[in-house]
């Protein structure tokens, strides 16, 4: 092991050396605080029956920094990943080993663990984990009885890796969706803050009853930690006077999640004439004004959530116009949602709180 003088604890290695008749396909450190078990699975092998190496002198070695077996909120982005293990491993690879099955035992970690939240974090550019320069990887599986998480991964020489927890395991974080009426079409717009393994979006419309009609698809960004804006134009509106819309996201594994529901009234040129929010950015107050006629058709509620999904304000509206006090909120981005009794959200958009 020459990879580092820091990451020299719990050394484990797999490799092949024909001259010495070494064929080590699985490795576990014998140290009592060891957390890892790795096996070669590049050609269909398993942990119990790892497959053979392709070439002589292929080696893969890992060692850790002897960090605490505990989660910490440092050196993470705080949006996609909430926290990570203090313990970090470094890799050293000779030749091309390929995929290994990495098992990490978390039984010594004092925190409560939800298997679906666990992610393999890889720092390939060696500047920390907060930038997610390699997209966080979802676990193959999690054994709740042994508190062991499994990842099949192709790490390369010099990678740093650890295990983190995602705040929101959903593949896409919607932070805004709205629909506006034009003379001959309706335009649906939405924005995402994070996409993980995102394949595409399906735009759906509901006019009556409970059956949603799929009316189009929009390609997703696959993996991204930056803001993405999307639009879709619905030109097949005929003489519709109103319509409900939503966006259903599908990841590469076929999993799906739906956005909030929004609706549009075609009796006016634009939904902004029905519900107005402002100012945005806002300092201490933000005003919500609902068209009087619309307000009396249904009870309305307003909520504000942080980008981490924590609700920081919620109220039922007793009047068509109300002013919300933002002085208790920290400066930053939030989601403001106005929702009627049917569950539709005519307004679901990002607001910026910027205290002077």
Buried (B, 14 or more C-beta within 10 A) or exposed (E): BEBEEEBBBBBBBBBBBEEEEEEBBBBBBEEEEBBBBBBBBBEEBEBEEBBEBBEEEBBBBBBBBBBEBEBBEEBBBEBBBBBBBBBBBBBBBEBBBBBBBBBBBBEEBEEEBEBEBBBBBBBEEEEEBBEBBBBBBBBBEBEEEEBBBBBBBEBEBBBBBBBBBBBBBBBBBBBBBBBBBBEEEBBBBBBBBBBBBBBBBBBBBBBEEEEBEEBBBBEBBBBBBEEBEBEBEBEEBEEBEEBBBBBBBBBBEEEBBEBBBBBBBBEEEEBEBBBBBEEBEBEBEBBBBBBEEBBEEEEBBBBBBBBEEEEBBEEEBEEBEBEBEBEEBEEEBBBBBBBBEEEBBBBBBBBEBBEE
